[in-house]
Amino acid sequence: MGKYLQDLMYRVQLPAGQKKLTPHQQLVVQSTSFLENIFNFYLPSRYEVGQNIWRIIVNLTLDEKTDFNTVVSGFVIELNIYFDYNSLIHLDEFNRKKILLIQFCRGLEFICQKYSCDFSIFEAIQQKLILDNLVYHDFYKDKKASPDKQHFVQMKGFYTEDAEKCTLSVSLFDKQQNEKATFLVGNYNFQWFDKLKWLDNKTVGVFHINRVQSYKSKKVAEDYFSIDIETGSVQYNPVTRESVFDYGLKLLTEENLIEKAFYYFEQAKKLGHGKVENILRNLETDSDLRDKAKLLQTPKRQK
């Protein structure tokens, strides 16, 4: 991994004896998870903390006695910050996130002071997030020119705490760099996608980072969306075995597109997916079955 900081983590510790999060605490965890993700997005690729520290974990705790307790384990620093996160119960999402961001940065500042490193990097990220109203709504990655140099495309993301409101879109520009159209790919975290590729002069591929192993480390099949810039049509093209299978299951259970679903099941079967046979046999017994869990179950052997 090298000597540079790889990522940050932001956690919420439950008090002793409590095993489950309350609904309010779930909102706090949702906010800390969002802040962790967006902070890591802006984290510089080359930033040193101490001797080869790869990860910093900031824990919010209700135990005042452990405030600023620091534990170093291997290449990980873990720090407790005392804060009564239950006090956020009456705040709206923005103000809840803002206060949690301040607590997170309080922990990072303590680490920087302890290890004599530059806090201004983290402080700049904090200020940018607040100026952006604690959401991400901007272009992502560089523009890509079409083979005939007549058009350019660029990804654009909207990322917020509510996953259902997150979107990935692709903007189309003419050769004078005027924005001509925007195509919605779907309700996705923009960070799941990291490559645009023109398939021809009118079709753009938006490539998804493989969940198991990105093509950055090895050449593997890539799932992608194709966009027709003339019609605005957006088509999903699953390629990896798991994605082909998942898409077929979605078509069957959520959209009831049986013929199309069976096409993808066949493709997944050819790629060696073991669960396809369970689905096909369960549908032989009950052709109207649409419950995912039951479809995936191994059918009982007939006596």
ABEGO torsion letter per residue (X at the ends): XEABBABBBBBBBBBBGBABBBAAAAAAAAAAAAAAAAAAAABBABBBBEBGBABBBBBBBABAAABGBBBBBEABBBBBBBBBAAAAAABBAAAAAAAAAAAAAAAAAAAAAAAGBBAAAAAAAAAAAAAAGGBBBBBBEBBBBBAAGABBBBBBBBBBABAAABBBBBBBBBAAGBBABBBBAEBBBAAABABBBBABAABBBBBBBBAABBAAABBBBBBBBBBBAAAGBBBBBBABAAAAAAAAAAAAAAAGBAAAAAAAAAAAAAAGBAAAAAAAAAAAABAABABAAAAABBBBBBX
